[in-house]
Amino acid sequence: MKIFRSVNAVQGALDRVSADGVRGWCASSPAVSIRVNGMPYFSAFCHVERRDVQAALGIEKPVGFNVPLRLALGDMVEVAGVDCQPLPGSPQRVGASAWLPVSAAQRPAFAPLEALLKAFGASHFKPFFKRSAELTAVALRGNNQPDMLVKLAGTPAHIADIKAFYRQVIEPHALPAPGLIPPSTTPLPNDYLIYRYVDGASYSAASQLSDSARQQVIQLLATLHAIPGGTLKRENTQQPYWQQLQRQVLRQALATLDIAYVRQIVSMRRLVQRLPTVLSHGDLHAGNVLVDDTEGALALIDWDRWGALPVGYDEACFLRGLPFRQALDYLPKQRDLRLGFAIISFWLGVVQNEQFRTTSQAQEMMGYIEGRL
């Protein structure tokens, strides 16, 4: 699941699309509508148990859907709630792990890729989409080039930030991330971020990863956090997810008119401000962990939000959806790390579901926080 979703956004996810059907969850709506290649196709009720999601949201009602359908390779599938807002993870392509022949670029959804495919001399490609259905990246395969992944949108400041982070952090410390390729060594224009394409499976929640994979990610985060930031600075200093999270938590607390609860949130904010900041991924949900299921190796992708963030932030984002005590057991026994993890986990819960603070999960987090003060 995505790390930050305001309470006003759709609470759900399109987890998987295949030739046999679609699977996901939606807590904002009792049913979902499914469109295929831009045309209405099917509607389904959300009546399947999803214990991982229900535990994270602190609710008992089933929120999952698992819809058998007959779909074709390359079909574009969109799923939305009854209010027509698309679910996170939508749209998805049937056979997203399969390479499409370049002839498939004739479909309207792939029209923006035509010039790029031609410049590369691609024989096959894999498109990747944002939640807004906008193309965000494409993997390219050609006869005389290694497979590459091209990010399609990025300001000069953003591109400079990523290059600096690779040069000063990822490469010298051998962090497992897709290699960055200089555009000058490719037939592509210079205004793209180009990576070596890494094959692997990604998941919508940490609960779907193996215990070994979760442990590996936490160990990698410990390595990352120990790297001194030094003179490393972003040209684009904004950290929108972290800033939005803080604002949304305080707004929701004030809206409750519950003075005791507002004081709790203000106390948490003061605690977080006193925690050390560490070099962080900034967007580490399970979907940004690629797992090689044959060898067990993994890579962290989408480092666009890297920066100095409170200790525990990355861990809270990554382990979200697991029961609090189970997630806590993955962390080193470091007071600041665990305290930051507990506070940010609580905040992530309440911004997605206003009633989360009344659940047993939230009470357990609050008890842990108060016990460390």
Buried (B, 14 or more C-beta within 10 A) or exposed (E): BBBBBBBEBBBBBBBBBBEEBBBBBBBBBEEBBBBBBEEEBBEBEBEBEBEBBBBBBBBEEBBBBBBEBEBEEBBBBBBBBEEEBBBBBBBBBBBBEEBBEBEBBEBEBBEBBEEBBEEBEBBBBBBBBBBEEEBBBBBBBBEEBEBBBBBBEBEEEBBBBBEBBBEBBBEEEEBBBBBBBEBEEBEBEEEBBBBEBBEBEBBBBBBBBEEEBBEBBBEBBBEBBEBEBEEBEBEBEEBEBBEEBBEBBBEBBEEEEEEEBBEBBEBBBEBBEEBEBBBBBBBBBBBBBBBEEEEEBBBBBBBBBBBBBBBBBBBBBBBBBBBBEEBBEBBEEBEBBBBBBBBBBBBBBBBBBEEBBEBEBBEBBBEBBEEEE
